[in-house]
Amino acid sequence: APVFLQERYSARLAENNAAGALVLTVRATDADWGQNARVRYRLSEGRVRGAPLSSYVSVQAETG
């Protein structure tokens, strides 16, 4: 299974950041070989004030 470099990640944001602003970088590794070592990232969908979390932030699936 992939292992994250930190057990928990957290970030504080200034209000009204520009679209595309970097918020946080996470990193995980997998001890498998080849394609099985590939790690892809995604957000668990939640809601913020009734709107989907994905309408506020996004994640780069390949890089975290």
mmCIF file of the N, C-alpha and C atoms, coordinates in Angstrom:
data_MODEL
# 
_entry.id   MODEL 
# 
loop_
_atom_site.group_PDB 
_atom_site.id 
_atom_site.type_symbol 
_atom_site.label_atom_id 
_atom_site.label_alt_id 
_atom_site.label_comp_id 
_atom_site.label_asym_id 
_atom_site.label_entity_id 
_atom_site.label_seq_id 
_atom_site.pdbx_PDB_ins_code 
_atom_site.Cartn_x 
_atom_site.Cartn_y 
_atom_site.Cartn_z 
_atom_site.occupancy 
_atom_site.B_iso_or_equiv 
_atom_site.pdbx_formal_charge 
_atom_site.auth_seq_id 
_atom_site.auth_comp_id 
_atom_site.auth_asym_id 
_atom_site.auth_atom_id 
_atom_site.pdbx_PDB_model_num 
ATOM 1   N N  . ALA A 1 1  ? 0.840   -1.192 0.000   1.00 0.00 ? 1  ALA A N  1 
ATOM 2   C CA . ALA A 1 1  ? 0.000   0.000  0.000   1.00 0.00 ? 1  ALA A CA 1 
ATOM 3   C C  . ALA A 1 1  ? 0.883   1.253  0.000   1.00 0.00 ? 1  ALA A C  1 
ATOM 4   N N  . PRO A 1 2  ? 0.430   2.327  -0.605  1.00 0.00 ? 2  PRO A N  1 
ATOM 5   C CA . PRO A 1 2  ? 1.201   3.574  -0.567  1.00 0.00 ? 2  PRO A CA 1 
ATOM 6   C C  . PRO A 1 2  ? 1.388   4.070  0.864   1.00 0.00 ? 2  PRO A C  1 
ATOM 7   N N  . VAL A 1 3  ? 2.517   4.721  1.083   1.00 0.00 ? 3  VAL A N  1 
ATOM 8   C CA . VAL A 1 3  ? 2.837   5.283  2.393   1.00 0.00 ? 3  VAL A CA 1 
ATOM 9   C C  . VAL A 1 3  ? 3.091   6.777  2.209   1.00 0.00 ? 3  VAL A C  1 
ATOM 10  N N  . PHE A 1 4  ? 2.364   7.586  2.953   1.00 0.00 ? 4  PHE A N  1 
ATOM 11  C CA . PHE A 1 4  ? 2.559   9.030  2.895   1.00 0.00 ? 4  PHE A CA 1 
ATOM 12  C C  . PHE A 1 4  ? 3.755   9.425  3.749   1.00 0.00 ? 4  PHE A C  1 
ATOM 13  N N  . LEU A 1 5  ? 4.465   10.485 3.328   1.00 0.00 ? 5  LEU A N  1 
ATOM 14  C CA . LEU A 1 5  ? 5.642   10.927 4.059   1.00 0.00 ? 5  LEU A CA 1 
ATOM 15  C C  . LEU A 1 5  ? 5.280   11.496 5.423   1.00 0.00 ? 5  LEU A C  1 
ATOM 16  N N  . GLN A 1 6  ? 4.077   12.013 5.553   1.00 0.00 ? 6  GLN A N  1 
ATOM 17  C CA . GLN A 1 6  ? 3.574   12.516 6.834   1.00 0.00 ? 6  GLN A CA 1 
ATOM 18  C C  . GLN A 1 6  ? 2.277   11.800 7.147   1.00 0.00 ? 6  GLN A C  1 
ATOM 19  N N  . GLU A 1 7  ? 2.005   11.610 8.427   1.00 0.00 ? 7  GLU A N  1 
ATOM 20  C CA . GLU A 1 7  ? 0.749   10.979 8.826   1.00 0.00 ? 7  GLU A CA 1 
ATOM 21  C C  . GLU A 1 7  ? -0.432  11.896 8.553   1.00 0.00 ? 7  GLU A C  1 
ATOM 22  N N  . ARG A 1 8  ? -0.243  13.181 8.791   1.00 0.00 ? 8  ARG A N  1 
ATOM 23  C CA . ARG A 1 8  ? -1.293  14.188 8.572   1.00 0.00 ? 8  ARG A CA 1 
ATOM 24  C C  . ARG A 1 8  ? -0.706  15.383 7.856   1.00 0.00 ? 8  ARG A C  1 
ATOM 25  N N  . TYR A 1 9  ? -1.538  16.005 7.061   1.00 0.00 ? 9  TYR A N  1 
ATOM 26  C CA . TYR A 1 9  ? -1.162  17.235 6.375   1.00 0.00 ? 9  TYR A CA 1 
ATOM 27  C C  . TYR A 1 9  ? -2.198  18.286 6.730   1.00 0.00 ? 9  TYR A C  1 
ATOM 28  N N  . SER A 1 10 ? -1.764  19.516 6.898   1.00 0.00 ? 10 SER A N  1 
ATOM 29  C CA . SER A 1 10 ? -2.726  20.590 7.115   1.00 0.00 ? 10 SER A CA 1 
ATOM 30  C C  . SER A 1 10 ? -2.154  21.873 6.530   1.00 0.00 ? 10 SER A C  1 
ATOM 31  N N  . ALA A 1 11 ? -3.038  22.790 6.205   1.00 0.00 ? 11 ALA A N  1 
ATOM 32  C CA . ALA A 1 11 ? -2.614  24.062 5.622   1.00 0.00 ? 11 ALA A CA 1 
ATOM 33  C C  . ALA A 1 11 ? -3.555  25.160 6.085   1.00 0.00 ? 11 ALA A C  1 
ATOM 34  N N  . ARG A 1 12 ? -3.015  26.337 6.216   1.00 0.00 ? 12 ARG A N  1 
ATOM 35  C CA . ARG A 1 12 ? -3.822  27.527 6.498   1.00 0.00 ? 12 ARG A CA 1 
ATOM 36  C C  . ARG A 1 12 ? -3.794  28.390 5.245   1.00 0.00 ? 12 ARG A C  1 
ATOM 37  N N  . LEU A 1 13 ? -4.938  28.953 4.911   1.00 0.00 ? 13 LEU A N  1 
ATOM 38  C CA . LEU A 1 13 ? -5.049  29.735 3.685   1.00 0.00 ? 13 LEU A CA 1 
ATOM 39  C C  . LEU A 1 13 ? -5.465  31.154 3.982   1.00 0.00 ? 13 LEU A C  1 
ATOM 40  N N  . ALA A 1 14 ? -4.898  32.063 3.219   1.00 0.00 ? 14 ALA A N  1 
ATOM 41  C CA . ALA A 1 14 ? -5.388  33.435 3.266   1.00 0.00 ? 14 ALA A CA 1 
ATOM 42  C C  . ALA A 1 14 ? -6.705  33.476 2.495   1.00 0.00 ? 14 ALA A C  1 
ATOM 43  N N  . GLU A 1 15 ? -7.589  34.345 2.882   1.00 0.00 ? 15 GLU A N  1 
ATOM 44  C CA . GLU A 1 15 ? -8.871  34.456 2.195   1.00 0.00 ? 15 GLU A CA 1 
ATOM 45  C C  . GLU A 1 15 ? -8.662  35.033 0.801   1.00 0.00 ? 15 GLU A C  1 
ATOM 46  N N  . ASN A 1 16 ? -9.461  34.577 -0.142  1.00 0.00 ? 16 ASN A N  1 
ATOM 47  C CA . ASN A 1 16 ? -9.460  35.084 -1.515  1.00 0.00 ? 16 ASN A CA 1 
ATOM 48  C C  . ASN A 1 16 ? -8.150  34.854 -2.250  1.00 0.00 ? 16 ASN A C  1 
ATOM 49  N N  . ASN A 1 17 ? -7.597  33.662 -2.158  1.00 0.00 ? 17 ASN A N  1 
ATOM 50  C CA . ASN A 1 17 ? -6.417  33.322 -2.950  1.00 0.00 ? 17 ASN A CA 1 
ATOM 51  C C  . ASN A 1 17 ? -6.758  33.346 -4.426  1.00 0.00 ? 17 ASN A C  1 
ATOM 52  N N  . ALA A 1 18 ? -5.749  33.578 -5.241  1.00 0.00 ? 18 ALA A N  1 
ATOM 53  C CA . ALA A 1 18 ? -5.943  33.562 -6.694  1.00 0.00 ? 18 ALA A CA 1 
ATOM 54  C C  . ALA A 1 18 ? -6.207  32.128 -7.145  1.00 0.00 ? 18 ALA A C  1 
ATOM 55  N N  . ALA A 1 19 ? -7.006  31.990 -8.186  1.00 0.00 ? 19 ALA A N  1 
ATOM 56  C CA . ALA A 1 19 ? -7.253  30.661 -8.751  1.00 0.00 ? 19 ALA A CA 1 
ATOM 57  C C  . ALA A 1 19 ? -5.924  30.049 -9.163  1.00 0.00 ? 19 ALA A C  1 
ATOM 58  N N  . GLY A 1 20 ? -5.736  28.784 -8.850  1.00 0.00 ? 20 GLY A N  1 
ATOM 59  C CA . GLY A 1 20 ? -4.509  28.085 -9.201  1.00 0.00 ? 20 GLY A CA 1 
ATOM 60  C C  . GLY A 1 20 ? -3.403  28.211 -8.184  1.00 0.00 ? 20 GLY A C  1 
ATOM 61  N N  . ALA A 1 21 ? -3.635  28.928 -7.089  1.00 0.00 ? 21 ALA A N  1 
ATOM 62  C CA . ALA A 1 21 ? -2.600  29.093 -6.058  1.00 0.00 ? 21 ALA A CA 1 
ATOM 63  C C  . ALA A 1 21 ? -2.322  27.755 -5.381  1.00 0.00 ? 21 ALA A C  1 
ATOM 64  N N  . LEU A 1 22 ? -1.047  27.473 -5.131  1.00 0.00 ? 22 LEU A N  1 
ATOM 65  C CA . LEU A 1 22 ? -0.662  26.250 -4.445  1.00 0.00 ? 22 LEU A CA 1 
ATOM 66  C C  . LEU A 1 22 ? -1.072  26.340 -2.978  1.00 0.00 ? 22 LEU A C  1 
ATOM 67  N N  . VAL A 1 23 ? -1.734  25.320 -2.494  1.00 0.00 ? 23 VAL A N  1 
ATOM 68  C CA . VAL A 1 23 ? -2.187  25.286 -1.113  1.00 0.00 ? 23 VAL A CA 1 
ATOM 69  C C  . VAL A 1 23 ? -1.321  24.345 -0.287  1.00 0.00 ? 23 VAL A C  1 
ATOM 70  N N  . LEU A 1 24 ? -1.078  23.166 -0.806  1.00 0.00 ? 24 LEU A N  1 
ATOM 71  C CA . LEU A 1 24 ? -0.390  22.128 -0.044  1.00 0.00 ? 24 LEU A CA 1 
ATOM 72  C C  . LEU A 1 24 ? 0.141   21.078 -1.008  1.00 0.00 ? 24 LEU A C  1 
ATOM 73  N N  . THR A 1 25 ? 1.282   20.509 -0.696  1.00 0.00 ? 25 THR A N  1 
ATOM 74  C CA . THR A 1 25 ? 1.820   19.398 -1.473  1.00 0.00 ? 25 THR A CA 1 
ATOM 75  C C  . THR A 1 25 ? 1.908   18.177 -0.573  1.00 0.00 ? 25 THR A C  1 
ATOM 76  N N  . VAL A 1 26 ? 1.418   17.060 -1.050  1.00 0.00 ? 26 VAL A N  1 
ATOM 77  C CA . VAL A 1 26 ? 1.512   15.796 -0.313  1.00 0.00 ? 26 VAL A CA 1 
ATOM 78  C C  . VAL A 1 26 ? 2.355   14.839 -1.136  1.00 0.00 ? 26 VAL A C  1 
ATOM 79  N N  . ARG A 1 27 ? 2.929   13.857 -0.467  1.00 0.00 ? 27 ARG A N  1 
ATOM 80  C CA . ARG A 1 27 ? 3.761   12.892 -1.187  1.00 0.00 ? 27 ARG A CA 1 
ATOM 81  C C  . ARG A 1 27 ? 3.596   11.523 -0.560  1.00 0.00 ? 27 ARG A C  1 
ATOM 82  N N  . ALA A 1 28 ? 3.445   10.532 -1.437  1.00 0.00 ? 28 ALA A N  1 
ATOM 83  C CA . ALA A 1 28 ? 3.362   9.139  -0.998  1.00 0.00 ? 28 ALA A CA 1 
ATOM 84  C C  . ALA A 1 28 ? 4.239   8.301  -1.919  1.00 0.00 ? 28 ALA A C  1 
ATOM 85  N N  . THR A 1 29 ? 4.727   7.205  -1.397  1.00 0.00 ? 29 THR A N  1 
ATOM 86  C CA . THR A 1 29 ? 5.512   6.265  -2.201  1.00 0.00 ? 29 THR A CA 1 
ATOM 87  C C  . THR A 1 29 ? 4.924   4.875  -2.040  1.00 0.00 ? 29 THR A C  1 
ATOM 88  N N  . ASP A 1 30 ? 5.213   4.029  -3.017  1.00 0.00 ? 30 ASP A N  1 
ATOM 89  C CA . ASP A 1 30 ? 4.745   2.651  -2.978  1.00 0.00 ? 30 ASP A CA 1 
ATOM 90  C C  . ASP A 1 30 ? 5.939   1.765  -3.290  1.00 0.00 ? 30 ASP A C  1 
ATOM 91  N N  . ALA A 1 31 ? 6.174   0.754  -2.487  1.00 0.00 ? 31 ALA A N  1 
ATOM 92  C CA . ALA A 1 31 ? 7.351   -0.108 -2.618  1.00 0.00 ? 31 ALA A CA 1 
ATOM 93  C C  . ALA A 1 31 ? 7.244   -1.110 -3.764  1.00 0.00 ? 31 ALA A C  1 
ATOM 94  N N  . ASP A 1 32 ? 6.092   -1.181 -4.437  1.00 0.00 ? 32 ASP A N  1 
ATOM 95  C CA . ASP A 1 32 ? 5.950   -2.098 -5.571  1.00 0.00 ? 32 ASP A CA 1 
ATOM 96  C C  . ASP A 1 32 ? 6.822   -1.645 -6.743  1.00 0.00 ? 32 ASP A C  1 
ATOM 97  N N  . TRP A 1 33 ? 6.823   -2.438 -7.823  1.00 0.00 ? 33 TRP A N  1 
ATOM 98  C CA . TRP A 1 33 ? 7.611   -2.148 -9.020  1.00 0.00 ? 33 TRP A CA 1 
ATOM 99  C C  . TRP A 1 33 ? 6.704   -1.722 -10.172 1.00 0.00 ? 33 TRP A C  1 
ATOM 100 N N  . GLY A 1 34 ? 7.267   -0.952 -11.084 1.00 0.00 ? 34 GLY A N  1 
ATOM 101 C CA . GLY A 1 34 ? 6.576   -0.593 -12.320 1.00 0.00 ? 34 GLY A CA 1 
ATOM 102 C C  . GLY A 1 34 ? 5.244   0.086  -12.093 1.00 0.00 ? 34 GLY A C  1 
ATOM 103 N N  . GLN A 1 35 ? 4.237   -0.329 -12.873 1.00 0.00 ? 35 GLN A N  1 
ATOM 104 C CA . GLN A 1 35 ? 2.899   0.272  -12.776 1.00 0.00 ? 35 GLN A CA 1 
ATOM 105 C C  . GLN A 1 35 ? 2.306   0.134  -11.375 1.00 0.00 ? 35 GLN A C  1 
ATOM 106 N N  . ASN A 1 36 ? 2.635   -0.934 -10.680 1.00 0.00 ? 36 ASN A N  1 
ATOM 107 C CA . ASN A 1 36 ? 2.083   -1.142 -9.337  1.00 0.00 ? 36 ASN A CA 1 
ATOM 108 C C  . ASN A 1 36 ? 2.646   -0.166 -8.319  1.00 0.00 ? 36 ASN A C  1 
ATOM 109 N N  . ALA A 1 37 ? 3.733   0.512  -8.653  1.00 0.00 ? 37 ALA A N  1 
ATOM 110 C CA . ALA A 1 37 ? 4.321   1.501  -7.745  1.00 0.00 ? 37 ALA A CA 1 
ATOM 111 C C  . ALA A 1 37 ? 3.760   2.893  -7.999  1.00 0.00 ? 37 ALA A C  1 
ATOM 112 N N  . ARG A 1 38 ? 2.953   3.022  -9.027  1.00 0.00 ? 38 ARG A N  1 
ATOM 113 C CA . ARG A 1 38 ? 2.396   4.323  -9.391  1.00 0.00 ? 38 ARG A CA 1 
ATOM 114 C C  . ARG A 1 38 ? 1.367   4.769  -8.359  1.00 0.00 ? 38 ARG A C  1 
ATOM 115 N N  . VAL A 1 39 ? 1.505   6.014  -7.920  1.00 0.00 ? 39 VAL A N  1 
ATOM 116 C CA . VAL A 1 39 ? 0.568   6.592  -6.944  1.00 0.00 ? 39 VAL A CA 1 
ATOM 117 C C  . VAL A 1 39 ? -0.215  7.699  -7.638  1.00 0.00 ? 39 VAL A C  1 
ATOM 118 N N  . ARG A 1 40 ? -1.528  7.654  -7.507  1.00 0.00 ? 40 ARG A N  1 
ATOM 119 C CA . ARG A 1 40 ? -2.397  8.718  -8.017  1.00 0.00 ? 40 ARG A CA 1 
ATOM 120 C C  . ARG A 1 40 ? -3.152  9.312  -6.835  1.00 0.00 ? 40 ARG A C  1 
ATOM 121 N N  . TYR A 1 41 ? -3.366  10.605 -6.886  1.00 0.00 ? 41 TYR A N  1 
ATOM 122 C CA . TYR A 1 41 ? -3.997  11.328 -5.789  1.00 0.00 ? 41 TYR A CA 1 
ATOM 123 C C  . TYR A 1 41 ? -5.372  11.815 -6.201  1.00 0.00 ? 41 TYR A C  1 
ATOM 124 N N  . ARG A 1 42 ? -6.274  11.879 -5.221  1.00 0.00 ? 42 ARG A N  1 
ATOM 125 C CA . ARG A 1 42 ? -7.588  12.471 -5.459  1.00 0.00 ? 42 ARG A CA 1 
ATOM 126 C C  . ARG A 1 42 ? -8.151  12.923 -4.123  1.00 0.00 ? 42 ARG A C  1 
ATOM 127 N N  . LEU A 1 43 ? -9.098  13.835 -4.183  1.00 0.00 ? 43 LEU A N  1 
ATOM 128 C CA . LEU A 1 43 ? -9.802  14.301 -2.988  1.00 0.00 ? 43 LEU A CA 1 
ATOM 129 C C  . LEU A 1 43 ? -11.020 13.434 -2.744  1.00 0.00 ? 43 LEU A C  1 
ATOM 130 N N  . SER A 1 44 ? -11.274 13.139 -1.506  1.00 0.00 ? 44 SER A N  1 
ATOM 131 C CA . SER A 1 44 ? -12.564 12.544 -1.161  1.00 0.00 ? 44 SER A CA 1 
ATOM 132 C C  . SER A 1 44 ? -13.584 13.659 -1.246  1.00 0.00 ? 44 SER A C  1 
ATOM 133 N N  . GLU A 1 45 ? -14.656 13.416 -1.942  1.00 0.00 ? 45 GLU A N  1 
ATOM 134 C CA . GLU A 1 45 ? -15.639 14.479 -2.152  1.00 0.00 ? 45 GLU A CA 1 
ATOM 135 C C  . GLU A 1 45 ? -16.371 14.791 -0.859  1.00 0.00 ? 45 GLU A C  1 
ATOM 136 N N  . GLY A 1 46 ? -16.380 16.033 -0.528  1.00 0.00 ? 46 GLY A N  1 
ATOM 137 C CA . GLY A 1 46 ? -17.098 16.534 0.631   1.00 0.00 ? 46 GLY A CA 1 
ATOM 138 C C  . GLY A 1 46 ? -17.837 17.785 0.221   1.00 0.00 ? 46 GLY A C  1 
ATOM 139 N N  . ARG A 1 47 ? -18.416 18.452 1.183   1.00 0.00 ? 47 ARG A N  1 
ATOM 140 C CA . ARG A 1 47 ? -19.152 19.673 0.891   1.00 0.00 ? 47 ARG A CA 1 
ATOM 141 C C  . ARG A 1 47 ? -18.700 20.775 1.837   1.00 0.00 ? 47 ARG A C  1 
ATOM 142 N N  . VAL A 1 48 ? -18.676 21.998 1.319   1.00 0.00 ? 48 VAL A N  1 
ATOM 143 C CA . VAL A 1 48 ? -18.346 23.190 2.096   1.00 0.00 ? 48 VAL A CA 1 
ATOM 144 C C  . VAL A 1 48 ? -19.479 24.170 1.887   1.00 0.00 ? 48 VAL A C  1 
ATOM 145 N N  . ARG A 1 49 ? -20.183 24.478 2.947   1.00 0.00 ? 49 ARG A N  1 
ATOM 146 C CA . ARG A 1 49 ? -21.333 25.392 2.863   1.00 0.00 ? 49 ARG A CA 1 
ATOM 147 C C  . ARG A 1 49 ? -22.298 24.981 1.759   1.00 0.00 ? 49 ARG A C  1 
ATOM 148 N N  . GLY A 1 50 ? -22.495 23.682 1.616   1.00 0.00 ? 50 GLY A N  1 
ATOM 149 C CA . GLY A 1 50 ? -23.449 23.158 0.648   1.00 0.00 ? 50 GLY A CA 1 
ATOM 150 C C  . GLY A 1 50 ? -22.904 22.945 -0.745  1.00 0.00 ? 50 GLY A C  1 
ATOM 151 N N  . ALA A 1 51 ? -21.705 23.456 -1.034  1.00 0.00 ? 51 ALA A N  1 
ATOM 152 C CA . ALA A 1 51 ? -21.115 23.303 -2.371  1.00 0.00 ? 51 ALA A CA 1 
ATOM 153 C C  . ALA A 1 51 ? -20.082 22.179 -2.351  1.00 0.00 ? 51 ALA A C  1 
ATOM 154 N N  . PRO A 1 52 ? -19.879 21.493 -3.466  1.00 0.00 ? 52 PRO A N  1 
ATOM 155 C CA . PRO A 1 52 ? -18.881 20.423 -3.511  1.00 0.00 ? 52 PRO A CA 1 
ATOM 156 C C  . PRO A 1 52 ? -17.482 20.969 -3.202  1.00 0.00 ? 52 PRO A C  1 
ATOM 157 N N  . LEU A 1 53 ? -16.704 20.210 -2.465  1.00 0.00 ? 53 LEU A N  1 
ATOM 158 C CA . LEU A 1 53 ? -15.331 20.589 -2.147  1.00 0.00 ? 53 LEU A CA 1 
ATOM 159 C C  . LEU A 1 53 ? -14.539 20.882 -3.416  1.00 0.00 ? 53 LEU A C  1 
ATOM 160 N N  . SER A 1 54 ? -14.809 20.122 -4.468  1.00 0.00 ? 54 SER A N  1 
ATOM 161 C CA . SER A 1 54 ? -14.086 20.293 -5.726  1.00 0.00 ? 54 SER A CA 1 
ATOM 162 C C  . SER A 1 54 ? -14.345 21.651 -6.383  1.00 0.00 ? 54 SER A C  1 
ATOM 163 N N  . SER A 1 55 ? -15.361 22.397 -5.938  1.00 0.00 ? 55 SER A N  1 
ATOM 164 C CA . SER A 1 55 ? -15.566 23.737 -6.481  1.00 0.00 ? 55 SER A CA 1 
ATOM 165 C C  . SER A 1 55 ? -14.637 24.754 -5.806  1.00 0.00 ? 55 SER A C  1 
ATOM 166 N N  . TYR A 1 56 ? -13.934 24.329 -4.741  1.00 0.00 ? 56 TYR A N  1 
ATOM 167 C CA . TYR A 1 56 ? -12.998 25.204 -4.034  1.00 0.00 ? 56 TYR A CA 1 
ATOM 168 C C  . TYR A 1 56 ? -11.548 24.840 -4.290  1.00 0.00 ? 56 TYR A C  1 
ATOM 169 N N  . VAL A 1 57 ? -11.241 23.549 -4.321  1.00 0.00 ? 57 VAL A N  1 
ATOM 170 C CA . VAL A 1 57 ? -9.858  23.095 -4.496  1.00 0.00 ? 57 VAL A CA 1 
ATOM 171 C C  . VAL A 1 57 ? -9.812  21.922 -5.458  1.00 0.00 ? 57 VAL A C  1 
ATOM 172 N N  . SER A 1 58 ? -8.645  21.695 -6.019  1.00 0.00 ? 58 SER A N  1 
ATOM 173 C CA . SER A 1 58 ? -8.429  20.531 -6.876  1.00 0.00 ? 58 SER A CA 1 
ATOM 174 C C  . SER A 1 58 ? -7.066  19.936 -6.538  1.00 0.00 ? 58 SER A C  1 
ATOM 175 N N  . VAL A 1 59 ? -6.831  18.750 -7.039  1.00 0.00 ? 59 VAL A N  1 
ATOM 176 C CA . VAL A 1 59 ? -5.561  18.071 -6.793  1.00 0.00 ? 59 VAL A CA 1 
ATOM 177 C C  . VAL A 1 59 ? -4.998  17.593 -8.124  1.00 0.00 ? 59 VAL A C  1 
ATOM 178 N N  . GLN A 1 60 ? -3.690  17.701 -8.270  1.00 0.00 ? 60 GLN A N  1 
ATOM 179 C CA . GLN A 1 60 ? -3.030  17.157 -9.441  1.00 0.00 ? 60 GLN A CA 1 
ATOM 180 C C  . GLN A 1 60 ? -2.826  15.670 -9.197  1.00 0.00 ? 60 GLN A C  1 
ATOM 181 N N  . ALA A 1 61 ? -3.538  14.852 -9.956  1.00 0.00 ? 61 ALA A N  1 
ATOM 182 C CA . ALA A 1 61 ? -3.589  13.405 -9.707  1.00 0.00 ? 61 ALA A CA 1 
ATOM 183 C C  . ALA A 1 61 ? -2.221  12.733 -9.777  1.00 0.00 ? 61 ALA A C  1 
ATOM 184 N N  . GLU A 1 62 ? -1.335  13.204 -10.623 1.00 0.00 ? 62 GLU A N  1 
ATOM 185 C CA . GLU A 1 62 ? -0.032  12.567 -10.810 1.00 0.00 ? 62 GLU A CA 1 
ATOM 186 C C  . GLU A 1 62 ? 1.008   13.009 -9.786  1.00 0.00 ? 62 GLU A C  1 
ATOM 187 N N  . THR A 1 63 ? 0.886   14.231 -9.283  1.00 0.00 ? 63 THR A N  1 
ATOM 188 C CA . THR A 1 63 ? 1.960   14.797 -8.449  1.00 0.00 ? 63 THR A CA 1 
ATOM 189 C C  . THR A 1 63 ? 1.571   15.063 -7.003  1.00 0.00 ? 63 THR A C  1 
ATOM 190 N N  . GLY A 1 64 ? 0.283   15.042 -6.706  1.00 0.00 ? 64 GLY A N  1 
ATOM 191 C CA . GLY A 1 64 ? -0.153  15.320 -5.349  1.00 0.00 ? 64 GLY A CA 1 
ATOM 192 C C  . GLY A 1 64 ? -0.185  16.778 -5.041  1.00 0.00 ? 64 GLY A C  1 
# 
